Protein backbone atom coordinates (compact mmCIF):
# COMPACT_ATOMS: atom_id res chain seq x y z
CA UNK A 1 0.00 0.00 0.00
CA UNK A 2 1.37 3.40 -0.95
CA UNK A 3 2.18 5.94 1.70
CA UNK A 4 -0.29 8.72 2.35
CA UNK A 5 1.01 12.22 1.48
CA UNK A 6 1.71 13.13 5.08
CA UNK A 7 3.60 9.89 5.68
CA UNK A 8 6.76 11.07 3.92
CA UNK A 9 10.02 9.36 4.80
CA UNK A 10 11.20 12.61 6.40
CA UNK A 11 8.20 12.85 8.74
CA UNK A 12 8.10 9.13 9.58
CA UNK A 13 11.77 9.24 10.55
CA UNK A 14 11.09 12.21 12.82
CA UNK A 15 8.18 10.36 14.41
CA UNK A 16 10.24 7.20 15.04
CA UNK A 17 13.03 9.29 16.51
CA UNK A 18 10.67 10.93 18.99
CA UNK A 19 9.04 7.60 19.89
CA UNK A 20 12.38 6.13 20.87
CA UNK A 21 13.34 9.18 22.91
CA UNK A 22 16.30 10.14 20.71
CA UNK A 23 15.20 13.67 19.78
CA UNK A 24 17.96 15.27 21.85
CA UNK A 25 20.58 13.44 19.80
CA UNK A 26 19.47 14.81 16.44
CA UNK A 27 22.31 16.82 14.89
CA UNK A 28 21.62 20.29 13.47
CA UNK A 29 20.04 20.36 10.03
CA UNK A 30 18.84 23.00 7.61
CA UNK A 31 15.47 21.24 7.81
CA UNK A 32 13.23 22.00 10.80
CA UNK A 33 10.35 19.71 11.78
CA UNK A 34 7.31 21.69 12.94
CA UNK A 35 4.56 20.10 15.06
CA UNK A 36 1.21 21.31 16.38
CA UNK A 37 0.56 23.27 13.19
CA UNK A 38 -2.79 25.08 13.38
CA UNK A 39 -5.60 23.99 11.09
CA UNK A 40 -5.84 26.15 8.01
CA UNK A 41 -2.16 27.10 8.02
CA UNK A 42 -0.81 27.78 4.53
CA UNK A 43 2.71 27.94 3.20
CA UNK A 44 2.93 31.71 3.40
CA UNK A 45 1.77 31.61 7.06
CA UNK A 46 4.61 29.26 7.94
CA UNK A 47 7.20 31.25 6.04
CA UNK A 48 5.97 34.46 7.63
CA UNK A 49 6.41 32.96 11.12
CA UNK A 50 10.04 31.95 10.58
CA UNK A 51 11.33 34.43 7.98
CA UNK A 52 13.17 36.53 10.58
CA UNK A 53 15.60 33.65 11.11
CA UNK A 54 16.72 33.45 7.47
CA UNK A 55 15.71 32.73 3.89
CA UNK A 56 13.45 29.72 3.39
CA UNK A 57 14.18 27.57 0.34
CA UNK A 58 11.42 24.92 0.60
CA UNK A 59 8.39 24.03 2.72
CA UNK A 60 6.07 21.06 2.99
CA UNK A 61 2.77 21.08 4.90
CA UNK A 62 1.12 17.91 6.19
CA UNK A 63 -2.22 19.21 7.50
CA UNK A 64 -3.71 15.82 8.33
CA UNK A 65 -1.02 15.25 10.96
CA UNK A 66 -0.64 18.95 11.85
CA UNK A 67 3.05 18.86 10.91
CA UNK A 68 5.33 20.66 8.49
CA UNK A 69 8.93 20.74 7.29
CA UNK A 70 10.87 23.95 6.64
CA UNK A 71 14.20 23.98 4.82
CA UNK A 72 16.39 27.06 5.21
CA UNK A 73 19.10 28.10 2.80
CA UNK A 74 21.64 28.31 5.65
CA UNK A 75 22.19 25.94 8.57
CA UNK A 76 22.68 28.92 10.88
CA UNK A 77 19.09 30.01 10.26
CA UNK A 78 17.67 26.65 11.33
CA UNK A 79 19.89 26.61 14.43
CA UNK A 80 18.73 30.10 15.39
CA UNK A 81 15.08 29.09 15.01
CA UNK A 82 15.35 25.91 17.07
CA UNK A 83 17.34 27.64 19.81
CA UNK A 84 14.89 30.54 19.99
CA UNK A 85 11.89 28.18 20.09
CA UNK A 86 13.26 26.45 23.21
CA UNK A 87 12.53 29.53 25.33
CA UNK A 88 10.01 31.50 23.25
CA UNK A 89 6.71 30.48 21.72
CA UNK A 90 6.42 30.95 17.95
CA UNK A 91 2.80 30.97 16.86
CA UNK A 92 1.15 29.81 13.66
CA UNK A 93 -2.37 31.16 13.28
CA UNK A 94 -2.64 31.86 17.03
CA UNK A 95 -1.36 28.42 18.07
CA UNK A 96 2.08 27.77 19.53
CA UNK A 97 3.99 25.35 17.30
CA UNK A 98 7.00 23.21 18.25
CA UNK A 99 10.26 23.33 16.30
CA UNK A 100 13.01 20.70 16.24
CA UNK A 101 15.73 19.62 13.84
CA UNK A 102 14.67 17.03 11.28
CA UNK A 103 16.73 13.89 10.77
CA UNK A 104 16.89 14.84 7.09
CA UNK A 105 19.36 17.37 5.71
CA UNK A 106 17.08 18.34 2.81
CA UNK A 107 13.41 17.99 1.94
CA UNK A 108 12.82 15.62 -0.92
CA UNK A 109 11.43 17.47 -3.92
CA UNK A 110 8.54 15.27 -5.04
CA UNK A 111 6.89 17.17 -7.86
CA UNK A 112 5.42 20.49 -6.78
CA UNK A 113 3.39 19.28 -3.80
CA UNK A 114 3.96 21.55 -0.83
CA UNK A 115 6.50 23.59 -2.71
CA UNK A 116 6.43 27.35 -3.03
CA UNK A 117 9.77 27.99 -4.66
CA UNK A 118 11.96 26.44 -7.28
CA UNK A 119 14.81 28.64 -8.42
CA UNK A 120 15.27 28.90 -12.18
CA UNK A 121 18.01 30.72 -14.06
CA UNK A 122 17.86 34.42 -14.95
CA UNK A 123 14.72 35.26 -16.88
CA UNK A 124 12.82 38.43 -17.74
CA UNK A 125 9.85 37.17 -15.69
CA UNK A 126 9.85 37.20 -11.89
CA UNK A 127 7.65 35.23 -9.51
CA UNK A 128 6.74 37.38 -6.52
CA UNK A 129 5.27 35.86 -3.37
CA UNK A 130 3.85 38.37 -0.91
CA UNK A 131 4.22 37.15 2.67
CA UNK A 132 2.01 38.46 5.45
CA UNK A 133 -0.25 40.42 3.05
CA UNK A 134 -2.01 42.72 5.53
CA UNK A 135 -3.05 45.20 2.83
CA UNK A 136 -4.59 44.71 -0.64
CA UNK A 137 -2.09 43.99 -3.40
CA UNK A 138 -3.03 45.26 -6.86
CA UNK A 139 -1.19 45.61 -10.17
CA UNK A 140 -0.88 49.35 -9.50
CA UNK A 141 0.91 48.69 -6.21
CA UNK A 142 3.33 46.22 -7.84
CA UNK A 143 3.89 48.39 -10.89
CA UNK A 144 4.81 51.35 -8.70
CA UNK A 145 7.62 49.46 -6.94
CA UNK A 146 8.76 47.37 -9.92
CA UNK A 147 8.98 50.08 -12.56
CA UNK A 148 11.87 51.72 -10.70
CA UNK A 149 14.12 48.89 -11.89
CA UNK A 150 13.14 48.57 -15.54
CA UNK A 151 10.38 48.53 -18.13
CA UNK A 152 7.49 46.49 -16.76
CA UNK A 153 5.49 45.00 -19.63
CA UNK A 154 2.91 42.77 -17.93
CA UNK A 155 1.75 41.87 -14.41
CA UNK A 156 -0.64 39.12 -13.31
CA UNK A 157 -1.68 38.37 -9.72
CA UNK A 158 -2.95 34.96 -8.62
CA UNK A 159 -3.79 33.18 -5.38
CA UNK A 160 -2.66 29.55 -5.74
CA UNK A 161 -0.18 29.74 -2.84
CA UNK A 162 -1.24 32.80 -0.90
CA UNK A 163 -0.76 36.04 -2.86
CA UNK A 164 1.64 35.71 -5.79
CA UNK A 165 2.35 37.60 -8.98
CA UNK A 166 4.23 37.26 -12.24
CA UNK A 167 6.01 40.42 -13.36
CA UNK A 168 7.41 40.55 -16.89
CA UNK A 169 10.24 42.96 -17.71
CA UNK A 170 11.60 43.93 -21.13
CA UNK A 171 14.70 41.78 -20.57
CA UNK A 172 16.45 39.53 -18.07
CA UNK A 173 18.93 42.21 -17.03
CA UNK A 174 16.14 44.46 -15.74
CA UNK A 175 14.47 41.54 -13.98
CA UNK A 176 17.75 40.60 -12.30
CA UNK A 177 18.21 44.18 -11.10
CA UNK A 178 14.69 44.21 -9.64
CA UNK A 179 15.18 40.84 -7.93
CA UNK A 180 18.42 41.99 -6.33
CA UNK A 181 16.88 45.23 -5.09
CA UNK A 182 13.48 44.02 -3.94
CA UNK A 183 13.88 40.44 -2.66
CA UNK A 184 13.16 40.47 1.07
CA UNK A 185 11.82 44.03 1.09
CA UNK A 186 8.50 45.07 2.66
CA UNK A 187 5.95 46.79 0.44
CA UNK A 188 4.47 48.29 3.62
CA UNK A 189 6.35 48.64 6.90
CA UNK A 190 6.44 45.30 8.73
CA UNK A 191 4.26 43.38 6.27
CA UNK A 192 3.69 42.42 2.63
CA UNK A 193 7.23 41.07 2.38
CA UNK A 194 8.48 40.15 -1.09
CA UNK A 195 10.00 36.75 -1.81
CA UNK A 196 11.25 36.89 -5.41
CA UNK A 197 12.41 34.10 -7.69
CA UNK A 198 12.96 33.81 -11.43
CA UNK A 199 9.99 32.21 -13.16
CA UNK A 200 10.22 29.46 -15.77
CA UNK A 201 7.47 31.14 -17.82
CA UNK A 202 8.37 32.84 -21.12
CA UNK A 203 5.42 35.23 -21.16
CA UNK A 204 2.79 36.58 -18.75
CA UNK A 205 -0.64 36.06 -20.28
CA UNK A 206 -3.05 38.98 -19.77
CA UNK A 207 -6.59 38.82 -21.16
CA UNK A 208 -8.01 41.88 -19.41
CA UNK A 209 -6.72 44.95 -17.66
CA UNK A 210 -8.05 45.16 -14.11
CA UNK A 211 -6.80 45.17 -10.50
CA UNK A 212 -5.11 41.76 -10.87
CA UNK A 213 -3.74 41.80 -14.41
CA UNK A 214 -2.45 44.46 -16.78
CA UNK A 215 -0.57 44.69 -20.06
CA UNK A 216 1.49 47.90 -20.08
CA UNK A 217 2.58 47.55 -23.71
CA UNK A 218 -0.84 48.60 -25.00
CA UNK A 219 -1.46 45.24 -26.67
CA UNK A 220 -4.52 44.59 -24.47
CA UNK A 221 -7.18 47.30 -24.50
CA UNK A 222 -10.10 45.39 -22.97
CA UNK A 223 -11.08 46.25 -19.43
CA UNK A 224 -12.10 43.19 -17.47
CA UNK A 225 -14.50 42.94 -14.54
CA UNK A 226 -13.11 43.88 -11.08
CA UNK A 227 -11.02 41.04 -9.66
Buried (B, 14 or more C-beta within 10 A) or exposed (E): EEEEBBBBEBBEBBBEBBEEEEBEEBEBBBBBBBBEBBEEBBBBBBBBBBBEBBBBBBBBBBBEBBBBBBBBEEBEBBBBBBEBBEEEEBEBBEEEBEBBBBBBEBBEEEEEEBBBBBEEEEBBBBBBBBBBBEEEBBBEBBBEBBBEBBBBBBBBBEEEBBBBBBBBBEEBEBBBBBBEBBBEEEBEEEBBBBBBBBBEBEEBEBEBBBBBBBBBEEEBEEEBEEE
